[in-house]
Amino acid sequence: MVKYQFPDNFWWGSAASGPQTEGKFEGDGKGQNVMDYWYDIEPEKFFNNVGPDNASRFYQTYKEDIQLMKETGHNSYRHSIQWSRLIPNGVGEVNQAAVDYYNDLINEMIANGIEPFMNLYHFDMPMPFQEKGGWLNRETVEAYVVYAQTCFELFGDRVKKWFTHNEPIVPVEAGYLYQFHYPNEINLKHAIQVGYHEMLASAMAVKVYHELKLDGQIGIILNLTPSYPRDENNPEDVKASIIADAMFNRSFLDPSVKGTFPTELVDIVKELDMMPEIKEGDLEIIQHNTIDLLGINYYQPRRVKAKETPINHEHGPMPEDYFDNYEMPGRKMNPHRGWEIYEKGIYDILTNVRENYGNIPCFISENGMGVEGEEKFRNAEGIIEDDYRIEFVSEHLKYVHQAIEEGTNCLGYHMWTCMDNWSWTNAYKNRYGFISVNLDKNWERSIKNSGRWFKQVSDNNGF
Ligand code: BG6
């Protein structure tokens, strides 16, 4: 019996990115991006020294992989176009091999009843632009918009769901605050400029897309971390959570959906004398070119308390000058990834979007559980018994269902990810897929228990 019935035409599927799945090899014409470069110079930064050239070979096996998507109940799937594959130098000549590949990939998905959702940017800055500062440099914004238009013109007759960025806060945090990604700086002023340029680029791409009148929707994918105060009755804790929310969620959510930046954040940035370079007309572009569809990635909440520890001045101002992170006793953790599991967070985000963001059409664009050493769960028939993942997804889906019942305009659920893939500095450490990829057996794919379960969920449009 189906207890949690979802609306008709609900999108069931998963998400991945080009750089994490395709691999790079001789003769594909792809240009170098920042991850390829970083791996060349510092391979030891990547788990087990495994780099992006060892991504899960989707470029060669997409036809078979699409069949596996069907077998796991996908009616939609998000991939990302690699800027440096399509336009190897970032601007200028288009790589015909890439055009053929993306055309074939899109056509194959559609022929198999899987709607293609295409994202334009997933942390993969073409190296010629990274050398000039990447998102710090206004030239990157201009080049990105040309790239976006090229994609819309080439593939927009068939792709009806476009996304300007995946998690634009990640290049900000990872590259310019917390040193997870190249260029590994700690520089709040740069972080702010990078975030601003990403938002501007997004609005400019939305503008171009709408002007082309292609009969589809364009959105952005944001990773939202609902901010909870240690003590809801302590005004200082509540204030800390409001600031953390402005910094880590509303910084991208407000301009994307409302066309404005949160005043709490602007006040802080002004006070620090760290306003980004804004050209005349930019703010109008952001104001008038908001998205049609919001993708929400949810993994974990953020728990904060009023600042109690001394401010560390070593690297200049940092977001943590305004709050302390709070490790709530008894919280449920994913021991593999070190992230808290708090299922109700997904409901709180969806409710917030309904109440404060005009109930914009949205969907869960990523949610998932990374697990180390999944091979040990492989049974005698060769199937990985990832029942913890079924529990993780179903517990989140119950809250998605509740939010929909209460009126949230949530149109789908995509898990991260379809098949185990390479993930930035973590490489193959944490496995997330419905489908396992056996690195010891020539990247052999096999559907996990969760993939079988998801097929039933999709077939029943509920569980
Ligand atoms: C998401 C990203 O934030 O998290 C993905 O969009 C990433 O690109 C995923 O792979 C999981 O991250 P990790 O580091 O646990 O593999």
Residues whose N, C-alpha, C, O or C-beta is under 5 A from the ligand:
A	BS01	BG6	G370 S423 N426 N430
